């Protein structure tokens, strides 16, 4: 099936047939085409895959136990609709023809595109997207990140409408360490590098290499502190930026799960959640929650791979500023996080411990 035919078939599916061309083109970037053979499972009862699944060629049998509930045949009116879409799945689905082709569309992405279409006041053109076929990749990546799924489609509309694009040349400094924070950035094209100068140490250390779709600048905005790193363009490129005021209102707060100390203790006991202290080592040594792990915010990008995405983290600092910034960063990478409300300052001293 060539690309033209593939797009034509997808365009006939409901509710994709109602999307504007701009939003359809954005969505199709995340459509997965899968070819399967007879007997292969398409999905299992009890799964929560958060996808809309459509059959393009072949037949799929839907069963519950040993009972056949339905048979979906490609090209029919029934096949224009998502297959047994209840989540978790209430049926098993398997291929019963020699081969079959079906697609998976992320449900949250589809919902966003439909919302934007139906509100009637948002167009992809309005965020200054160019006609290059790869130019929307940064936007698609952002929409698909786990953390951004917590933001309502309405807020996402406002975010993209209020962002402005800025062009940079290789070697340009985007933000300087120790300067006040004024914008949140998403790298749209090109490459850049984050570095930090440390006290009593010559030169700078590299914190991270950033690629299109990566974000930066949030720490200073959330914690209301000076920039803790310098961002330098490695190649020519462009960035989308959002003002501090818009970032805090539209992005930061919706992405944070705040929790009390008592609730945190329950999570740690019932779900083996891990307390994560993002203060500096000397602060942690002086006083910390028993059993907590220390990973300073300034090194979070560099050492994030040391953390386990299968674990839940309850993040804290002294008052909540640095922990909110850490939760935002980890959320963008798909971590399950909570922020301790009001930080360690809200906990009685006798419940804390010090490292000798």
C-alpha positions as CSV (number, residue, x, y, z in Angstrom):
1,X,0.0,0.0,0.0
2,X,1.6,3.3,-1.1
3,X,1.5,6.4,0.9
4,X,-1.2,8.0,-1.1
5,X,-3.5,5.0,-0.8
6,X,-2.6,4.7,2.9
7,X,-3.6,8.3,3.6
8,X,-6.8,8.0,1.6
9,X,-7.9,5.0,3.6
10,X,-7.2,6.7,6.9
11,X,-9.0,9.8,5.7
12,X,-12.2,7.7,5.4
13,X,-12.1,6.7,9.1
14,X,-14.4,8.2,11.7
15,X,-13.9,10.7,13.2
16,X,-10.7,11.4,11.2
17,X,-12.9,12.2,8.2
18,X,-14.1,15.4,10.0
19,X,-10.6,16.8,10.7
20,X,-9.2,19.8,8.8
21,X,-6.3,19.1,6.5
22,X,-3.8,20.8,8.9
23,X,-4.9,18.8,11.9
24,X,-5.1,15.5,9.9
25,X,-1.5,16.1,8.7
26,X,-0.3,16.5,12.2
27,X,-2.1,13.4,13.4
28,X,-1.0,11.2,10.6
29,X,2.6,11.6,11.8
30,X,1.7,9.4,14.8
31,X,-0.2,6.7,13.1
32,X,1.4,3.3,13.3
33,X,0.7,0.8,10.5
34,X,1.0,-2.8,11.6
35,X,1.0,-5.9,9.4
36,X,0.0,-9.1,11.1
37,X,-0.5,-12.8,10.2
38,X,-3.3,-15.2,10.9
39,X,-3.7,-16.0,14.6
40,X,-1.8,-12.9,15.9
41,X,-3.4,-10.9,18.7
42,X,-4.3,-7.3,18.0
43,X,-5.2,-6.7,21.6
44,X,-6.1,-8.6,24.7
45,X,-9.0,-8.3,27.2
46,X,-8.0,-6.2,30.2
47,X,-5.4,-4.2,28.3
48,X,-5.4,-0.4,28.5
49,X,-3.3,0.6,25.5
50,X,-4.9,4.1,25.0
51,X,-5.0,3.7,21.2
52,X,-7.8,3.9,18.6
53,X,-7.3,0.8,16.4
54,X,-8.7,0.5,12.9
55,X,-8.7,-2.4,10.4
56,X,-7.5,-1.5,6.8
57,X,-7.2,-4.9,5.2
58,X,-8.3,-8.4,6.3
59,X,-10.6,-9.7,9.0
60,X,-10.4,-9.5,12.8
61,X,-12.4,-11.7,15.2
62,X,-13.6,-10.3,18.5
63,X,-14.0,-12.9,21.3
64,X,-14.9,-13.2,25.0
65,X,-13.7,-16.4,26.4
66,X,-14.6,-19.1,23.8
67,X,-17.5,-17.1,22.4
68,X,-17.2,-15.1,19.1
69,X,-18.8,-11.7,19.7
70,X,-18.2,-10.1,16.2
71,X,-16.0,-10.3,13.1
72,X,-14.7,-7.0,11.6
73,X,-14.1,-7.0,7.9
74,X,-12.1,-4.3,6.1
75,X,-13.9,-2.1,3.7
76,X,-17.2,-2.2,5.5
77,X,-18.9,0.6,7.3
78,X,-18.1,-1.1,10.6
79,X,-14.4,-1.0,9.8
80,X,-14.5,2.8,9.5
81,X,-14.9,3.0,13.3
82,X,-12.4,2.1,16.0
83,X,-12.5,-1.5,17.0
84,X,-14.1,-2.3,20.4
85,X,-12.7,0.8,21.9
86,X,-13.6,0.4,25.6
87,X,-10.6,0.8,27.9
88,X,-9.6,-1.4,29.5
89,X,-10.3,-3.7,26.6
90,X,-13.4,-5.9,27.2
91,X,-12.7,-8.3,24.4
92,X,-9.9,-10.2,22.7
93,X,-9.1,-9.4,19.1
94,X,-7.1,-11.6,16.7
95,X,-6.5,-11.9,12.9
96,X,-8.4,-14.6,11.1
97,X,-7.3,-14.0,7.5
98,X,-3.8,-15.0,6.2
99,X,-2.7,-11.4,6.6
100,X,-4.2,-8.2,7.9
101,X,-3.2,-4.5,8.1
102,X,-4.4,-2.3,10.9
103,X,-3.4,1.0,12.4
104,X,-3.0,2.4,15.9
105,X,-3.7,6.1,16.6
106,X,-2.9,7.6,20.1
107,X,-6.2,8.4,21.6
108,X,-5.0,11.5,23.4
109,X,-3.5,12.9,20.3
110,X,-6.7,12.3,18.4
111,X,-8.7,14.0,21.1
112,X,-6.5,17.1,21.0
113,X,-6.8,17.4,17.2
114,X,-10.6,17.0,17.4
115,X,-10.9,19.6,20.1
116,X,-8.8,22.1,18.2
117,X,-10.9,21.5,15.1
118,X,-14.2,21.8,16.9
119,X,-13.4,24.9,18.9
120,X,-12.8,26.7,15.6
121,X,-10.2,29.2,16.9
122,X,-7.0,27.4,16.4
123,X,-5.0,26.7,13.3
124,X,-1.5,25.2,12.9
125,X,-0.6,28.2,10.7
126,X,-0.9,30.5,13.8
127,X,2.2,29.0,15.4
128,X,4.2,30.0,12.3
129,X,4.8,26.5,11.1
130,X,6.5,26.2,7.7
131,X,5.6,23.8,4.9
132,X,8.7,21.5,5.4
133,X,7.4,18.0,6.1
134,X,9.6,17.7,9.2
135,X,8.8,21.1,10.6
136,X,6.0,19.9,12.8
137,X,7.9,17.1,14.4
138,X,8.8,19.2,17.5
139,X,5.1,19.9,18.0
140,X,4.0,16.3,17.6
141,X,6.8,15.1,20.1
142,X,5.6,17.6,22.7
143,X,1.9,16.6,22.3
144,X,2.9,13.0,22.7
145,X,5.0,13.4,25.8
146,X,3.4,11.8,28.9
147,X,3.5,15.0,31.0
148,X,1.8,17.1,28.3
149,X,-1.2,14.7,28.4
150,X,-2.1,16.2,31.7
151,X,-2.7,19.6,30.1
152,X,-6.2,20.2,28.7
153,X,-6.6,20.7,25.0
154,X,-7.8,24.2,25.7
155,X,-4.6,25.1,27.6
156,X,-2.6,23.4,24.8
157,X,-4.3,25.7,22.3
158,X,-3.3,28.8,24.4
159,X,0.2,27.5,24.8
160,X,0.9,27.1,21.1
161,X,-0.9,30.4,20.2
162,X,1.1,32.4,22.7
163,X,4.5,30.9,21.8
164,X,6.8,32.9,19.6
165,X,9.6,31.6,17.4
166,X,13.2,33.0,17.7
167,X,16.0,32.2,15.3
168,X,19.6,31.6,16.5
169,X,23.0,31.0,14.9
170,X,25.6,28.5,16.0
171,X,27.5,29.8,19.0
172,X,24.7,32.1,20.1
173,X,23.9,32.0,23.9
174,X,20.2,31.6,24.5
175,X,20.3,31.9,28.3
176,X,23.1,32.8,30.7
177,X,23.8,31.2,34.1
178,X,22.8,33.4,37.0
179,X,20.5,35.7,35.0
180,X,16.8,36.0,35.9
181,X,14.5,33.7,34.0
182,X,11.9,35.2,31.7
183,X,11.0,32.4,29.2
184,X,10.4,28.7,28.8
185,X,11.9,27.2,25.6
186,X,11.2,24.3,23.3
187,X,13.9,23.5,20.8
188,X,12.2,23.5,17.4
189,X,15.3,22.8,15.1
190,X,19.0,22.6,15.5
191,X,21.1,21.4,18.5
192,X,22.2,23.2,21.7
193,X,24.1,22.4,24.8
194,X,23.6,23.1,28.5
195,X,26.6,23.8,30.6
196,X,27.3,25.0,34.2
197,X,30.1,26.8,35.9
198,X,30.8,25.5,39.4
199,X,32.4,27.5,42.3
200,X,36.2,27.1,42.6
201,X,36.4,25.1,39.5
202,X,37.8,26.4,36.1
203,X,35.7,26.1,33.0
204,X,32.3,24.6,32.7
205,X,30.8,21.1,32.9
206,X,28.3,19.8,30.3
207,X,24.9,19.0,31.7
208,X,23.0,17.9,28.5
209,X,22.8,17.9,24.8
210,X,19.4,19.1,23.6
211,X,17.6,18.1,20.4
212,X,14.3,19.2,18.7
213,X,11.4,18.7,21.0
214,X,13.5,19.1,24.2
215,X,12.6,21.8,26.6
216,X,14.6,24.0,29.0
217,X,14.4,27.1,31.1
218,X,11.6,25.8,33.4
219,X,13.7,25.6,36.6
220,X,14.3,29.3,37.0
221,X,10.6,30.1,36.2
222,X,9.1,27.6,38.7
223,X,11.5,28.1,41.6
224,X,11.8,31.9,40.9
225,X,15.6,31.7,41.1
226,X,18.4,32.8,38.6
227,X,19.2,30.5,35.7
228,X,21.4,27.6,36.9
229,X,22.9,26.8,33.5
230,X,24.0,28.4,30.2
231,X,22.4,27.3,27.0
232,X,24.5,27.7,23.8
233,X,23.5,26.8,20.2
234,X,25.7,24.2,18.7
235,X,24.2,24.6,15.2
236,X,21.9,27.2,13.6
237,X,18.4,26.6,14.8
238,X,15.1,28.0,16.1
239,X,13.3,27.9,19.4
240,X,9.7,28.4,20.5
241,X,9.4,30.4,23.7
242,X,6.7,31.1,26.2
243,X,6.7,33.9,28.7
244,X,7.1,33.2,32.4
245,X,3.5,34.3,33.2
246,X,2.0,32.1,30.5
247,X,4.2,29.2,31.4
248,X,3.2,29.2,35.1
249,X,-0.5,29.6,34.4
250,X,-0.9,27.2,31.4
251,X,1.8,24.6,31.8
252,X,3.5,24.3,35.2
253,X,0.6,23.9,37.7
254,X,-1.5,21.5,35.6
255,X,1.4,19.1,35.3
256,X,2.1,18.9,39.1
257,X,0.6,16.4,41.5
258,X,0.9,17.9,45.0
259,X,0.8,15.7,48.0
260,X,0.9,16.1,51.8
261,X,3.6,14.4,54.0
262,X,1.0,12.0,55.4
263,X,-0.2,11.1,51.9
264,X,3.5,10.6,50.9
265,X,4.1,8.2,53.7
266,X,1.1,6.2,52.6
267,X,2.4,6.1,49.0
268,X,5.8,5.0,50.2
269,X,4.4,2.2,52.2
270,X,1.7,1.0,49.8
271,X,3.3,1.6,46.5
272,X,7.0,1.6,47.4
273,X,7.2,5.3,46.3
274,X,10.7,6.8,46.7
275,X,11.4,10.1,48.5
276,X,13.6,12.2,46.2
277,X,15.5,15.2,47.8
278,X,16.5,17.7,45.1
279,X,18.4,20.0,47.4
280,X,22.2,20.2,47.5
281,X,24.2,17.5,49.3
282,X,25.1,19.7,52.3
283,X,21.4,20.5,52.8
284,X,20.4,16.9,52.6
285,X,23.2,15.9,55.0
286,X,22.0,18.3,57.6
287,X,18.3,17.2,57.6
288,X,16.2,15.0,55.4
289,X,13.3,12.5,55.3
290,X,14.5,9.1,56.4
291,X,15.3,6.8,53.5
292,X,15.2,9.5,50.9
293,X,17.5,9.6,47.9
294,X,19.5,12.8,47.1
295,X,19.8,14.1,43.5
296,X,20.3,17.9,43.3
297,X,18.2,19.7,40.8
298,X,21.2,21.2,39.1
299,X,22.4,17.7,38.1
300,X,19.0,16.2,37.4
301,X,19.3,16.3,33.6
302,X,22.7,14.7,33.7
303,X,21.8,11.9,36.1
304,X,18.2,11.3,35.3
305,X,19.1,7.9,33.8
306,X,19.9,6.7,37.3
307,X,16.2,6.8,38.2
308,X,13.8,4.0,37.5
309,X,10.7,4.9,35.4
310,X,8.8,2.0,36.9
311,X,9.0,3.7,40.3
312,X,6.9,6.6,41.7
313,X,8.9,9.5,43.2
314,X,7.8,12.0,45.9
315,X,10.0,15.0,45.3
316,X,10.9,17.5,48.0
317,X,13.1,20.5,48.7
318,X,12.9,23.1,51.4
319,X,9.8,25.0,50.4
320,X,8.6,23.4,47.1
321,X,10.2,25.6,44.5
322,X,13.0,23.3,43.4
323,X,10.9,20.2,43.8
324,X,8.3,21.6,41.5
325,X,10.9,22.3,38.8
326,X,12.3,18.7,39.2
327,X,8.8,17.2,38.9
328,X,8.2,19.2,35.8
329,X,11.5,17.9,34.2
330,X,10.9,14.3,35.2
331,X,7.3,14.5,34.0
332,X,8.4,15.5,30.6
333,X,10.5,12.3,30.5
334,X,7.6,10.1,31.5
335,X,8.2,9.7,35.3
336,X,5.4,9.3,37.7
337,X,6.0,12.1,40.3
338,X,4.4,13.9,43.2
339,X,5.6,17.2,44.9
340,X,5.6,17.5,48.7
341,X,3.4,20.4,49.5
342,X,5.4,23.3,51.2
343,X,8.5,21.1,51.2
344,X,10.5,19.8,54.1
345,X,9.8,23.0,56.1
346,X,6.3,21.6,56.7
347,X,7.5,18.5,58.5
348,X,8.3,18.5,62.2
349,X,12.0,18.3,63.0
350,X,11.7,15.2,65.1
351,X,10.5,13.3,62.1
352,X,13.6,14.1,60.1
353,X,17.1,12.7,60.3
354,X,20.7,14.0,59.7
355,X,23.7,12.2,58.2
356,X,26.6,12.0,60.5
